Amino acid sequence: MLEATVPGVPTASAAPAVREAWAAPAGGHPGPVGPAVEQAAGYFQAYSLVGLVAVVGVLFVAAAFAAGHLLRPVVPTREKMLTYECGVDPVGEGWAHTQIRYYVYSFLYVIFAVDAIYLFPWATVFAAPGFGGTTLVEMFVFIGFLAVGLLYAWKKGVLEWT
């Protein structure tokens, strides 16, 4: 008798042990559950607790905002509607156009703060055996990219206070 075979699925003439391994368990999918599937299931099960804590945290914050909105007294007065800064009575219009000239410095600070965050782990790994040369080259490339960005900003005149 000629049997049709499907790759990966045992035929009727296969050994009974193989057929039992591929038999569908009660309420499950056909096929054996390998260690990789069990490991993935355990991995996602461990993160389900993290997801649950995140959902509870979001609900807690939402409940706190809702309670504050429902329980706060709403009594608008003229004094509450005034613009207030440091105890000085407002003069003129409350809205004024201001020039923010130092935003570039804040961007540069963030860039170099991130640079420092990446340099600290490099300094700890650099002394470990087997990581010296490769790590040194990687960090010089990283610092080189930052230096090129800084030189570009300097050449464009971004660092000049006008």
Secondary structure in CASP SS format (residue, H / E / C, confidence):
PFRMAT SS
TARGET T0000
AUTHOR 0000-0000-0000
METHOD secondary structure of the structure
MODEL  1
M C 1.00
L C 1.00
E C 1.00
A C 1.00
T C 1.00
V C 1.00
P C 1.00
G C 1.00
V C 1.00
P C 1.00
T C 1.00
A C 1.00
S C 1.00
A C 1.00
A C 1.00
P H 1.00
A H 1.00
V H 1.00
R H 1.00
E H 1.00
A H 1.00
W H 1.00
A C 1.00
A C 1.00
P C 1.00
A C 1.00
G C 1.00
G C 1.00
H C 1.00
P C 1.00
G C 1.00
P C 1.00
V C 1.00
G C 1.00
P H 1.00
A H 1.00
V H 1.00
E H 1.00
Q H 1.00
A H 1.00
A H 1.00
G H 1.00
Y H 1.00
F H 1.00
Q H 1.00
A H 1.00
Y H 1.00
S H 1.00
L H 1.00
V H 1.00
G H 1.00
L H 1.00
V H 1.00
A H 1.00
V H 1.00
V H 1.00
G H 1.00
V H 1.00
L H 1.00
F H 1.00
V H 1.00
A H 1.00
A H 1.00
A H 1.00
F H 1.00
A H 1.00
A H 1.00
G H 1.00
H H 1.00
L H 1.00
L H 1.00
R C 1.00
P C 1.00
V C 1.00
V C 1.00
P C 1.00
T C 1.00
R H 1.00
E H 1.00
K H 1.00
M H 1.00
L C 1.00
T C 1.00
Y C 1.00
E E 1.00
C C 1.00
G C 1.00
V E 1.00
D C 1.00
P C 1.00
V C 1.00
G C 1.00
E C 1.00
G C 1.00
W C 1.00
A C 1.00
H C 1.00
T C 1.00
Q C 1.00
I C 1.00
R C 1.00
Y C 1.00
Y H 1.00
V H 1.00
Y H 1.00
S H 1.00
F H 1.00
L H 1.00
Y H 1.00
V H 1.00
I H 1.00
F H 1.00
A H 1.00
V H 1.00
D H 1.00
A H 1.00
I H 1.00
Y H 1.00
L H 1.00
F H 1.00
P H 1.00
W H 1.00
A H 1.00
T H 1.00
V H 1.00
F H 1.00
A C 1.00
A C 1.00
P C 1.00
G C 1.00
F C 1.00
G H 1.00
G H 1.00
T H 1.00
T H 1.00
L H 1.00
V H 1.00
E H 1.00
M H 1.00
F H 1.00
V H 1.00
F H 1.00
I H 1.00
G H 1.00
F H 1.00
L H 1.00
A H 1.00
V H 1.00
G H 1.00
L H 1.00
L H 1.00
Y H 1.00
A H 1.00
W H 1.00
K H 1.00
K C 1.00
G C 1.00
V C 1.00
L C 1.00
E C 1.00
W C 1.00
T C 1.00
END
